[in-house]
Amino acid sequence: MTTKQHMETLRVFENLESGDRIELKHEVKVGFKRWQTTTTGQVVRCERRRLGLHHDRNFDDKAFSDLIVLKRDDGELTTVTLDEYSMLRIVD
């Protein structure tokens, strides 16, 4: 993904509101397996959450993750985290 595409995804993320219907193309990783998938649903909420996953970082070094809580069409709630390869768009 180019930096331009990543910046567009972040712009869309920053303007999301509860109730927006979105489509997110992203990569799922489990162990050594990876696959591309598309998740579609209605935004419940968006968060920028501070992480504590980084080992041996300076105590005042802040690392954050952008995440979206979605309600899928079948009613399931799911949380997706954006990374530099995510492609996010609002569905009409």
ZAKOLMAR-935317 format. One record per residue: x, y, z of N, C-alpha, C in turn; residue in three letters; residue number from 0. Coordinates in pm, whole numbers, plus 50000, padded with zeros to 5 digits. Example, Ala and Ser with C-alpha at 12.3 -4.5 7.8 and 13.67 -1.06 7.14 Angstrom:
! ZAKOLMAR-935317
+-------+-------+-------+-------+-------+-------+-------+-------+-------+-----+-----+
!    nu !    nv !    nw !   cau !   cav !   caw !    cu !    cv !    cw !  aa !   i !
+-------+-------+-------+-------+-------+-------+-------+-------+-------+-----+-----+
! 51319 ! 49431 ! 50780 ! 51230 ! 49550 ! 50780 ! 51320 ! 49670 ! 50780 ! ALA !   0 !
! 51285 ! 49775 ! 50708 ! 51367 ! 49894 ! 50714 ! 51290 ! 50003 ! 50787 ! SER !   1 !
+-------+-------+-------+-------+-------+-------+-------+-------+-------+-----+-----+
END
This chain:
! ZAKOLMAR-935317
+-------+-------+-------+-------+-------+-------+-------+-------+-------+-----+-----+
!    nu !    nv !    nw !   cau !   cav !   caw !    cu !    cv !    cw !  aa !   i !
+-------+-------+-------+-------+-------+-------+-------+-------+-------+-----+-----+
! 50085 ! 49882 ! 50000 ! 50000 ! 50000 ! 50000 ! 50089 ! 50124 ! 50000 ! MET !   0 !
! 50051 ! 50221 ! 49925 ! 50128 ! 50344 ! 49923 ! 50092 ! 50430 ! 50043 ! THR !   1 !
! 50175 ! 50524 ! 50073 ! 50148 ! 50616 ! 50183 ! 50021 ! 50694 ! 50157 ! THR !   2 !
! 49996 ! 50728 ! 50030 ! 49874 ! 50802 ! 49994 ! 49749 ! 50722 ! 50031 ! LYS !   3 !
! 49749 ! 50592 ! 50003 ! 49635 ! 50507 ! 50037 ! 49617 ! 50497 ! 50187 ! GLN !   4 !
! 49727 ! 50484 ! 50259 ! 49721 ! 50476 ! 50405 ! 49666 ! 50606 ! 50464 ! HIS !   5 !
! 49709 ! 50719 ! 50410 ! 49660 ! 50848 ! 50458 ! 49510 ! 50862 ! 50431 ! MET !   6 !
! 49462 ! 50810 ! 50318 ! 49320 ! 50814 ! 50288 ! 49241 ! 50729 ! 50387 ! GLU !   7 !
! 49293 ! 50611 ! 50422 ! 49229 ! 50525 ! 50521 ! 49221 ! 50598 ! 50655 ! THR !   8 !
! 49327 ! 50664 ! 50696 ! 49326 ! 50738 ! 50823 ! 49227 ! 50855 ! 50819 ! LEU !   9 !
! 49216 ! 50922 ! 50704 ! 49121 ! 51031 ! 50690 ! 48978 ! 50980 ! 50707 ! ARG !  10 !
! 48948 ! 50867 ! 50643 ! 48815 ! 50808 ! 50657 ! 48791 ! 50769 ! 50803 ! VAL !  11 !
! 48890 ! 50708 ! 50868 ! 48877 ! 50667 ! 51008 ! 48844 ! 50787 ! 51098 ! PHE !  12 !
! 48915 ! 50896 ! 51078 ! 48896 ! 51014 ! 51163 ! 48758 ! 51076 ! 51147 ! GLU !  13 !
! 48692 ! 51052 ! 51034 ! 48560 ! 51110 ! 51008 ! 48445 ! 51013 ! 51031 ! ASN !  14 !
! 48475 ! 50891 ! 51078 ! 48369 ! 50793 ! 51101 ! 48280 ! 50834 ! 51217 ! LEU !  15 !
! 48154 ! 50802 ! 51204 ! 48057 ! 50827 ! 51310 ! 47981 ! 50699 ! 51336 ! GLU !  16 !
! 47929 ! 50686 ! 51457 ! 47846 ! 50572 ! 51491 ! 47729 ! 50564 ! 51394 ! SER !  17 !
! 47706 ! 50444 ! 51341 ! 47598 ! 50425 ! 51245 ! 47644 ! 50420 ! 51100 ! GLY !  18 !
! 47767 ! 50469 ! 51072 ! 47819 ! 50461 ! 50935 ! 47838 ! 50315 ! 50896 ! ASP !  19 !
! 47809 ! 50284 ! 50770 ! 47832 ! 50149 ! 50718 ! 47964 ! 50152 ! 50643 ! ARG !  20 !
! 48054 ! 50058 ! 50677 ! 48187 ! 50059 ! 50618 ! 48225 ! 49922 ! 50563 ! ILE !  21 !
! 48328 ! 49926 ! 50479 ! 48391 ! 49805 ! 50427 ! 48541 ! 49820 ! 50454 ! GLU !  22 !
! 48599 ! 49719 ! 50517 ! 48740 ! 49721 ! 50551 ! 48808 ! 49600 ! 50490 ! LEU !  23 !
! 48904 ! 49626 ! 50401 ! 48985 ! 49519 ! 50344 ! 49113 ! 49514 ! 50426 ! LYS !  24 !
! 49143 ! 49396 ! 50482 ! 49259 ! 49385 ! 50569 ! 49315 ! 49244 ! 50566 ! HIS !  25 !
! 49431 ! 49228 ! 50628 ! 49498 ! 49100 ! 50633 ! 49479 ! 49040 ! 50772 ! GLU !  26 !
! 49445 ! 48912 ! 50776 ! 49431 ! 48840 ! 50902 ! 49553 ! 48750 ! 50916 ! VAL !  27 !
! 49615 ! 48752 ! 51035 ! 49733 ! 48669 ! 51060 ! 49707 ! 48582 ! 51182 ! LYS !  28 !
! 49725 ! 48452 ! 51166 ! 49715 ! 48358 ! 51277 ! 49836 ! 48266 ! 51264 ! VAL !  29 !
! 49927 ! 48278 ! 51359 ! 50051 ! 48201 ! 51351 ! 50127 ! 48240 ! 51226 ! GLY !  30 !
! 50161 ! 48142 ! 51144 ! 50234 ! 48169 ! 51020 ! 50141 ! 48183 ! 50900 ! PHE !  31 !
! 50012 ! 48169 ! 50923 ! 49915 ! 48180 ! 50813 ! 49866 ! 48323 ! 50800 ! LYS !  32 !
! 49841 ! 48364 ! 50676 ! 49789 ! 48498 ! 50645 ! 49688 ! 48486 ! 50533 ! ARG !  33 !
! 49585 ! 48568 ! 50540 ! 49491 ! 48575 ! 50429 ! 49423 ! 48711 ! 50427 ! TRP !  34 !
! 49381 ! 48751 ! 50307 ! 49311 ! 48878 ! 50288 ! 49162 ! 48855 ! 50307 ! GLN !  35 !
! 49096 ! 48949 ! 50372 ! 48952 ! 48937 ! 50392 ! 48889 ! 49076 ! 50389 ! THR !  36 !
! 48759 ! 49078 ! 50374 ! 48684 ! 49202 ! 50377 ! 48579 ! 49191 ! 50487 ! THR !  37 !
! 48575 ! 49289 ! 50574 ! 48478 ! 49294 ! 50683 ! 48386 ! 49411 ! 50658 ! THR !  38 !
! 48256 ! 49386 ! 50661 ! 48156 ! 49489 ! 50637 ! 48063 ! 49496 ! 50757 ! THR !  39 !
! 48026 ! 49617 ! 50794 ! 47932 ! 49632 ! 50904 ! 47904 ! 49778 ! 50936 ! GLY !  40 !
! 47829 ! 49796 ! 51044 ! 47789 ! 49929 ! 51090 ! 47878 ! 49967 ! 51208 ! GLN !  41 !
! 47932 ! 50088 ! 51205 ! 48021 ! 50134 ! 51311 ! 47943 ! 50151 ! 51441 ! VAL !  42 !
! 47993 ! 50088 ! 51547 ! 47939 ! 50109 ! 51682 ! 48018 ! 50221 ! 51748 ! VAL !  43 !
! 48152 ! 50210 ! 51741 ! 48239 ! 50316 ! 51794 ! 48381 ! 50299 ! 51738 ! ARG !  44 !
! 48457 ! 50406 ! 51745 ! 48598 ! 50407 ! 51704 ! 48680 ! 50448 ! 51825 ! CYS !  45 !
! 48800 ! 50393 ! 51835 ! 48888 ! 50426 ! 51946 ! 49031 ! 50437 ! 51897 ! GLU !  46 !
! 49108 ! 50516 ! 51966 ! 49254 ! 50516 ! 51952 ! 49303 ! 50469 ! 52087 ! ARG !  47 !
! 49346 ! 50343 ! 52094 ! 49378 ! 50279 ! 52220 ! 49529 ! 50271 ! 52240 ! ARG !  48 !
! 49574 ! 50305 ! 52361 ! 49716 ! 50296 ! 52393 ! 49753 ! 50150 ! 52413 ! ARG !  49 !
! 49866 ! 50111 ! 52358 ! 49912 ! 49973 ! 52365 ! 50015 ! 49956 ! 52475 ! LEU !  50 !
! 50022 ! 49837 ! 52528 ! 50127 ! 49802 ! 52622 ! 50201 ! 49680 ! 52573 ! GLY !  51 !
! 50196 ! 49656 ! 52443 ! 50251 ! 49533 ! 52386 ! 50400 ! 49540 ! 52355 ! LEU !  52 !
! 50457 ! 49657 ! 52356 ! 50595 ! 49672 ! 52311 ! 50690 ! 49651 ! 52428 ! HIS !  53 !
! 50783 ! 49562 ! 52410 ! 50880 ! 49526 ! 52513 ! 51002 ! 49617 ! 52504 ! HIS !  54 !
! 51053 ! 49654 ! 52620 ! 51176 ! 49734 ! 52631 ! 51166 ! 49870 ! 52562 ! ASP !  55 !
! 51050 ! 49933 ! 52573 ! 51035 ! 50069 ! 52522 ! 51057 ! 50164 ! 52639 ! ARG !  56 !
! 51089 ! 50285 ! 52610 ! 51102 ! 50388 ! 52712 ! 50969 ! 50403 ! 52784 ! ASN !  57 !
! 50970 ! 50426 ! 52917 ! 50847 ! 50430 ! 52995 ! 50749 ! 50537 ! 52947 ! PHE !  58 !
! 50798 ! 50645 ! 52889 ! 50707 ! 50751 ! 52843 ! 50683 ! 50745 ! 52691 ! ASP !  59 !
! 50729 ! 50639 ! 52627 ! 50707 ! 50620 ! 52484 ! 50565 ! 50569 ! 52464 ! ASP !  60 !
! 50487 ! 50638 ! 52383 ! 50348 ! 50603 ! 52365 ! 50326 ! 50537 ! 52229 ! LYS !  61 !
! 50259 ! 50423 ! 52230 ! 50223 ! 50353 ! 52107 ! 50071 ! 50335 ! 52108 ! ALA !  62 !
! 50007 ! 50366 ! 51995 ! 49861 ! 50360 ! 51987 ! 49818 ! 50273 ! 51871 ! PHE !  63 !
! 49694 ! 50226 ! 51880 ! 49634 ! 50146 ! 51774 ! 49495 ! 50202 ! 51747 ! SER !  64 !
! 49459 ! 50215 ! 51619 ! 49325 ! 50262 ! 51582 ! 49237 ! 50139 ! 51562 ! ASP !  65 !
! 49123 ! 50138 ! 51631 ! 49034 ! 50024 ! 51616 ! 48890 ! 50068 ! 51599 ! LEU !  66 !
! 48813 ! 49980 ! 51537 ! 48672 ! 50006 ! 51508 ! 48592 ! 49888 ! 51561 ! ILE !  67 !
! 48488 ! 49917 ! 51639 ! 48393 ! 49814 ! 51682 ! 48278 ! 49818 ! 51582 ! VAL !  68 !
! 48251 ! 49703 ! 51519 ! 48149 ! 49693 ! 51415 ! 48039 ! 49597 ! 51455 ! LEU !  69 !
! 47919 ! 49630 ! 51407 ! 47808 ! 49535 ! 51416 ! 47789 ! 49481 ! 51276 ! LYS !  70 !
! 47817 ! 49350 ! 51260 ! 47804 ! 49287 ! 51129 ! 47658 ! 49263 ! 51096 ! ARG !  71 !
! 47631 ! 49227 ! 50973 ! 47493 ! 49207 ! 50925 ! 47417 ! 49101 ! 51004 ! ASP !  72 !
! 47489 ! 49001 ! 51057 ! 47423 ! 48895 ! 51133 ! 47406 ! 48931 ! 51282 ! ASP !  73 !
! 47443 ! 49055 ! 51319 ! 47428 ! 49102 ! 51457 ! 47551 ! 49083 ! 51543 ! GLY !  74 !
! 47651 ! 49011 ! 51492 ! 47775 ! 48988 ! 51566 ! 47852 ! 49119 ! 51583 ! GLU !  75 !
! 47907 ! 49141 ! 51704 ! 47997 ! 49254 ! 51726 ! 48139 ! 49205 ! 51706 ! LEU !  76 !
! 48218 ! 49282 ! 51633 ! 48357 ! 49246 ! 51610 ! 48443 ! 49371 ! 51618 ! THR !  77 !
! 48567 ! 49353 ! 51656 ! 48662 ! 49464 ! 51664 ! 48771 ! 49442 ! 51562 ! THR !  78 !
! 48799 ! 49544 ! 51481 ! 48906 ! 49536 ! 51382 ! 49005 ! 49648 ! 51411 ! VAL !  79 !
! 49132 ! 49616 ! 51392 ! 49239 ! 49712 ! 51415 ! 49300 ! 49751 ! 51282 ! THR !  80 !
! 49317 ! 49880 ! 51261 ! 49377 ! 49928 ! 51136 ! 49528 ! 49916 ! 51141 ! LEU !  81 !
! 49588 ! 49883 ! 51029 ! 49732 ! 49889 ! 51015 ! 49763 ! 49956 ! 50881 ! ASP !  82 !
! 49889 ! 49960 ! 50846 ! 49928 ! 50033 ! 50725 ! 49880 ! 49965 ! 50597 ! GLU !  83 !
! 49829 ! 49842 ! 50606 ! 49781 ! 49771 ! 50488 ! 49629 ! 49771 ! 50477 ! TYR !  84 !
! 49558 ! 49825 ! 50576 ! 49412 ! 49829 ! 50576 ! 49361 ! 49929 ! 50474 ! SER !  85 !
! 49250 ! 49894 ! 50410 ! 49185 ! 49985 ! 50315 ! 49041 ! 50000 ! 50361 ! MET !  86 !
! 49007 ! 50121 ! 50405 ! 48877 ! 50149 ! 50466 ! 48797 ! 50242 ! 50376 ! LEU !  87 !
! 48667 ! 50210 ! 50359 ! 48581 ! 50301 ! 50284 ! 48440 ! 50295 ! 50342 ! ARG !  88 !
! 48369 ! 50405 ! 50328 ! 48230 ! 50413 ! 50371 ! 48143 ! 50361 ! 50256 ! ILE !  89 !
! 48047 ! 50273 ! 50290 ! 47957 ! 50214 ! 50192 ! 47826 ! 50292 ! 50198 ! VAL !  90 !
! 47773 ! 50331 ! 50082 ! 47648 ! 50405 ! 50078 ! 47530 ! 50317 ! 50111 ! ASP !  91 !
+-------+-------+-------+-------+-------+-------+-------+-------+-------+-----+-----+
END
